[in-house]
Amino acid sequence: MSTFARVLGALTTAYGVATIVRPAVLTGPTGLGPRGGDPSPPVATLVRAVGVRDAVSGLAVALAPRGRALQLALTVRVAADVGDAVTLGTAISDRDAARRTVAVAGGWAALNALALATARP
């Protein structure tokens, strides 16, 4: 089932690059910035750092050899997604945006956990 993991990795990499290029991809839907505009420079910087993390860890999932390397890369992705769900879910003051953010981050954590559970050592 490594194809599933590879697709998740590629999608995560693409999303990471998108947030590096345009932080509003993350800040708009989460309410961490204006819905139709750019976030403040400090928020944009933080989002770009998260984007780098996602791009690199997604690339690791997409390219890691099967076995322990892929399992480790997927474990990092699960931890990052759970971390996003917890930290963003508690930081976002708009309860609806917080719920949506937790659902999306938690969904990605679950998908990566599924890929991890099916990855062969």
Secondary structure, 3 states (H helix, E strand, C coil): CHHHHHHHHHHHHHHHHHHHHCCHHHHHHHCCCCCCCCCCHHHHHHHHHHHHHHHHHHHHHHHCCCCHHHHHHHHHHHHHHHHHHHHHHHHCCCHHHHHHHHHHHHHHHHHHHHHHHHCCC
